[in-house]
Amino acid sequence: MLIPNTSPTFLPWEDTDPAPSWSEVFGNDNPLALEIGCGVGDFIVQMADLHPGINFIALDFYNKGCIKTCKRIDKVGLSNVRVLRAEARSFIEACIPPASLQMTVINCPDPWPKLRHRKRRLVNAGFVSYLSRFLQSEADFYFATDFVDYGLDVAEFMAVQPGFVNQLAPDTFRHILEDYPVSKYMKRFLEMGQPIYYVHYRAAQAGSVSEESR
Ligand SMILES: C[S@@+](CC[C@H](N)C(=O)[O-])C[C@H]1O[C@@H](n2cnc3c(N)ncnc32)[C@H](O)[C@@H]1O
């Protein structure tokens, strides 16, 4: 049985529930951002504090992680974050209106290091192509990983992904990203001396890429 999450920051949502009205949930029409796999919330509590004018949805299917994330947010008193326990793809499909996200963040997603498990990785060209339907023009897409092979793979396919502009050019990835908070997993790997692979793209301006290629 799941431990109940009673935090006011937690937004209970099941796959069969209707999509929330985000302006009602947040009480304003500020731009929306999504963190997929927020873990225990180290990153989102810093990011939401840095960007008070953005409404952040922090998503994870790990219940205890959602509870810890909510506790962190409630302790600081941030009103621009809601935490949901859901699977990313079902949630996006059901709850995110097309062209509505101003930012998407994916930090240290499960790396599935065994070759035969690679297809289980969340982030690949197909997923980013799907996600692009939910991004506003000029929306930020951030990806970070401690896993070399995953970082290089995302850097490589993003460089040819239609509809995105590299924000780190001429590099396709970097090991340092200014003004980007460190998550629990990033911290753990940095302390072990392992670099983080950061990728940062922006969705092309509306009209600059044909709808077919998106
Ligand atoms: C390795 S942890 C990283 C947590 C955090 N982003 C960090 O950097 O510290 C990956 C997290 O993503 C969550 N996750 C993985 N796949 C997911 C999916 N499809 N939908 C929602 N959450 C997912 C896991 O439950 C886990 O908490």
The ligand as a MOL file (V3000), in Angstrom:
LIG
                    3D

  0  0  0     0  0            999 V3000
M  V30 BEGIN CTAB
M  V30 COUNTS 27 29 0 0 0
M  V30 BEGIN ATOM
M  V30 1 C 18.0670 7.9200 -11.4700 0
M  V30 2 S 16.7160 8.7530 -10.7740 0 CHG=1
M  V30 3 C 17.2010 10.4800 -10.9530 0
M  V30 4 C 16.3950 11.3680 -10.0450 0
M  V30 5 C 16.7020 12.8700 -10.1850 0
M  V30 6 N 16.3110 13.3870 -11.4770 0
M  V30 7 C 18.1510 13.1810 -9.9240 0
M  V30 8 O 18.8620 13.5510 -10.8830 0
M  V30 9 O 18.5610 13.0950 -8.7570 0 CHG=-1
M  V30 10 C 15.4920 8.6030 -12.0540 0
M  V30 11 C 14.0960 8.9370 -11.5760 0
M  V30 12 O 13.2200 8.9480 -12.6880 0
M  V30 13 C 12.0150 8.2900 -12.3300 0
M  V30 14 N 11.4470 7.7880 -13.5850 0
M  V30 15 C 12.0490 6.9580 -14.4620 0
M  V30 16 N 11.2670 6.7420 -15.5280 0
M  V30 17 C 10.1310 7.4630 -15.3240 0
M  V30 18 C 8.9280 7.6300 -16.0630 0
M  V30 19 N 8.7430 7.0140 -17.2390 0
M  V30 20 N 7.9780 8.4300 -15.5570 0
M  V30 21 C 8.1440 9.0460 -14.3480 0
M  V30 22 N 9.2660 8.9150 -13.6070 0
M  V30 23 C 10.2440 8.1400 -14.0850 0
M  V30 24 C 12.4350 7.2300 -11.3230 0
M  V30 25 O 11.3740 6.8510 -10.4680 0
M  V30 26 C 13.5520 7.9450 -10.5730 0
M  V30 27 O 13.0700 8.6540 -9.4420 0
M  V30 END ATOM
M  V30 BEGIN BOND
M  V30 1 1 1 2
M  V30 2 1 2 3
M  V30 3 1 2 10
M  V30 4 1 3 4
M  V30 5 1 4 5
M  V30 6 1 5 6
M  V30 7 1 5 7
M  V30 8 2 7 8
M  V30 9 1 7 9
M  V30 10 1 10 11
M  V30 11 1 11 12
M  V30 12 1 11 26
M  V30 13 1 12 13
M  V30 14 1 13 14
M  V30 15 1 13 24
M  V30 16 1 14 15
M  V30 17 1 14 23
M  V30 18 2 15 16
M  V30 19 1 16 17
M  V30 20 1 17 18
M  V30 21 2 17 23
M  V30 22 1 18 19
M  V30 23 2 18 20
M  V30 24 1 20 21
M  V30 25 2 21 22
M  V30 26 1 22 23
M  V30 27 1 24 25
M  V30 28 1 24 26
M  V30 29 1 26 27
M  V30 END BOND
M  V30 END CTAB
M  END
